[in-house]
Amino acid sequence: MNHTKPLEIVENIYFIGAFDPDIRTFDIIMKTANGSSYNAYLIKTSEGVIIVDTVKLEFQRDFFSKIEQLCSYDEIKYVLCHHLEPDHAGAIPELIKRAPQAKVLISPQATPMLKAITNNENIDFETVWTNKELKLGEKTIKFLTTPYLHWPETMSSYVVEDSLLFSGDVFGSHYYDSRLFDDLVGDFSYAFKYYYDHIMRPFKTYVLNALKLYDKLDIKMIATLHGPIIREKPYKYIELYRKWSLDRPDNISSNNKIISIFYLTSYKNTRDMAEAIFEGAESIKTIRASLYDLASIEEQNMINILEESDGILIGTPTINADAPKPVWDLLSCMMYLEKRGKTGQAFGSYGWSGEAVNMILDRMKSLHFRVPPIEPMKIRLIPNEDELEKCYNFGKEFAQIVNGKMIEIDMN
Ligand code: FEO
């Protein structure tokens, strides 16, 4: 496909987005080996034009050039913004200048963001949500409230006449391929999963809520904000999102709670504690506990294990009044997780002061883990028999809490 020409994706709906084949890191955290695209769309009707999302600021020339090939700015009646992250909102200020008569359509949660991103208090906008619809000429657009996918203000919409879902970032991939449609581009499956894992998985409860809305629709095409437009088997991708958002390890029944015990050890002391804690946790029938040595685990495996865990225990020695780097690496993976509902605690052997354990707890609290009010298990140097028994009891009590024992937890 020619990068400079708009492409009609269904009758009177055009791709007017921009391709970014050279980007290699997105949003600091994502690798983009295949580049990306900032998808935007234009809907033409006999009563005027709707612009659906915009592009990153650096790419606005392409975007405006494509609009100008399809209509004049005074034909634009609405600018529908599903998501105000700058990769999609970058051209809004200039678009509003060129089409000042256009009304911006956003979710209610986007109101303060629209002002902040445009630095313009005088934008004509209207808020929309599920059950509201817009009819313009031959097209009817139903709005769908799909927040936290992956910002609070995100939404989707559906063009009734074309069975077309504008999904926002949902079902996106950082995968540049100018052939654009899923049935024409190369194999983007790795990029689709990678995008889900990094962008949507921390919000999988909200993904499931969005799917409940999508399930009421007959969807023939998904026009996402990044990567291929999906038209061949849209339900294949919808079902992948459902599966990934519901996933549990195959060998563990849904009646079992999973406790993962990560530890780091220099002289085997913290490891001995971890093993006693493991025994205590395992003494509760419905608990499936596992031990992981942080010195030898790959990051992606850590993330997957953390995601599946109901309870997370982290054990570390204190070295130079701090936790060693692998512990911080583990804690930094938490940004990829849905933390709500996960219970956390910490333990470790120490020589002088043992600050590392409390540092872990502080981090867990700031991430909104449920941290039960039991004393973290800290033992000076080599644990003796009595101390190992305390570790066993600590593991058992933690497991009872993960299992549903009622306790008051201060989440602040
Ligand atoms: Fe593609 Fe969340 O911006």
Boltz pocket constraint, residues with backbone or C-beta under 6 A from the ligand:
constraints:
  - pocket:
      binder: B
      contacts: [[A, 83], [A, 85], [A, 87], [A, 88], [A, 150], [A, 169], [A, 225], [A, 226]]
      max_distance: 6.0
